[in-house]
Amino acid sequence: MPLAPVDRETTIDTLTLDPYPIYRRMRSETPVVRVESVRRTLLTKAADTKYVKDTPALFSSDDPETPMKPAFRAHTLMRKDGKEHMAERMAMAKAYSPKVIDAHWAPLYRQIVSDYLDRLPREGMVDLYADLCAPAAARILAHILGVEEASDAEMIRWSQALIDGAGNFGWRPEPFEQSDRANDEMDALFDSLVARHRAEPNPSAFSIMVNADNPIPMSQVYANIKIAIGGGINEPRDAAATIVYGLLTNPDQFDEVKRQDCWSDAFEEGVRWVAPIQASSRLVMEDTEIRGISIPKGDTVMTIQASANRDEELFEDGEAFNVFRAKAPHQAFGSGPHHCAGAHVSRRTVGAILMPMLFERFPNMSLPDPDAVLWRGFGFRGPINLPVRLA
Amino acid sequence: MVKVTYIHADGREVTVEGRIGASVMETARANGIDGIVGECGGAMACATCHCYVDADWQAATGPRNDGEDLMLDCTAAELRDTSRLSCQIRLTPALDGLRVELPAEQH
């Protein structure tokens, strides 16, 4: 059986700038390909990315060499399999459940979004990415986790430091210095919060974890909160910015979304079109094969959900943003045991609260120069600015 | 093959044929039953394949699996005694004619 063809051309820089034409070519010519610059075997077809994520016995999340370990100063559930992963995941699942969000958090979230909308300047250009998407995502997350003492700026900085450290595959010292500093600050805050959450049980993830009948070790409580900080700001921020961009650059769809009040469809299309988490790695546990290509034990495969979400076998004209396309399952939230634990939260906060409130408040919002919006990212992707006019 | 009837929240009934060994979730997805999402593919990690087993079929489908209760706490629609994650119900010859009701929302 042949080994995967080797791609020596594609660089991380070109993937970071615009990966979509590259993925489109890979889907048609080399759907299983070793990309030398990434040092991984990229899988770009929806059936393959789903198969890998649904088959954890063969494709493990447990990477002993991951830079996530020093970045989080812990072996986190993201890089575990089986019972241990499930126990740590389920310890906080209830905090992210639809019923808890609806019953407890939704009114607070509406208030937070309303406050942040009030603060936006009414005149001139506003960068919605920096002034709304990021801080609103940070504030909502701080409450759901039970760390509301942290400022938006701290949450955003910690999140970025964790992400940069976790993605530091070159093992350079600076990203770990930043993540060490963030860990020191987070640990100090968490230490100060344990007593409050024990004394006043509440529906936050922190409280649910420390007050459980059989609590997981405190080290893993902290690790779980850090995973949620690392993984809970960029994604809703980028999803929100992507959806706003998609609607403002497609006025006919925007009008129809408002008319039908179908914000959840706009949300699903936004995360399909540009998945905030574009790629995930899995370690190959046994010699195997995918699509007739030999995949040796010890190799690391990378599922490209960004590409799966535009796979021609599932989506007609998948490169285009189209809220009203024929429904098909996207993989923006992944699949298998590591399916995004925040999926319900993001659908209910970004999809059901933030988007309709934003456009209700500013129905005439416009994006005067779509070309001014810069998109970046290989592992995580979204706009890095969103200059709009609100009135 | 066995027959499974899905009763949508609006009362619409759809009967399809499912393969022995497939789950009620997989059978729904393979047949385009849109009231079941099953986003995590059957790993008990998303709670989007919630169904209510018809009372007459509760004994045949058996009790909830280990860990299923915890995930059922995370469904969007109300929890009932008959609530199951449809990814955890495997079709057997004894389930020929199974009827499951679908909630109005999965997420």
Interface residues (C-beta under 8 A of the other chain):
Chain A: K50 K53 D54 M86 R89 M90 A93 K94 Y96 S97 P98 K99 K327 P329 F333 G334 S335 G336 P337 H338 H339 A341 A343 H344 R347
Chain B: R29 D34 V37 E39 C40 G41 G42 A43 M44 A45 C46 A47 G67 L70 M71 D73 C74 T75 A76 H107
